[in-house]
Amino acid sequence: PNVLMKLADNAPASFDLNANLLFHEIIWFGFSYRSQESLGVITQLQLTEKISFGYAFDLPVAGISHNGNGSHEITLNYKIKMSRTSYTCPRYF
């Protein structure tokens, strides 16, 4: 799980709540909520050690929800391994 709280001048405070599960080091599945804005589902498949493919769908829940049917997002990730130095990925903290 993770939480992001956003504060900006001349804008209301907002937050994002996310929860993801990793099954057998191969597939991610999760849910997302953006305060008074949208709900989403997320999935990602680890194709190889370096390549993963993901899909997310957000559905608006307030305000502009009558003007849209949601949004789709497709991701393709490629990990580049640095040979000289070892880095820890903050995703797993």
HELIX and SHEET records of a PDB file:
HELIX    1   1 ILE A   64  ASN A   67  5                                   4    
HELIX    2   2 PRO A   90  TYR A   92  5                                   3    
SHEET    1   A 6 ASN A   2  LYS A   6  0                                        
SHEET    2   A 6 SER A  14  PHE A  23 -1                                        
SHEET    3   A 6 ILE A  27  ARG A  34 -1                                        
SHEET    4   A 6 SER A  38  GLN A  46 -1                                        
SHEET    5   A 6 ILE A  51  PRO A  60 -1                                        
SHEET    6   A 6 SER A  71  TYR A  78 -1                                        
END                                                                             
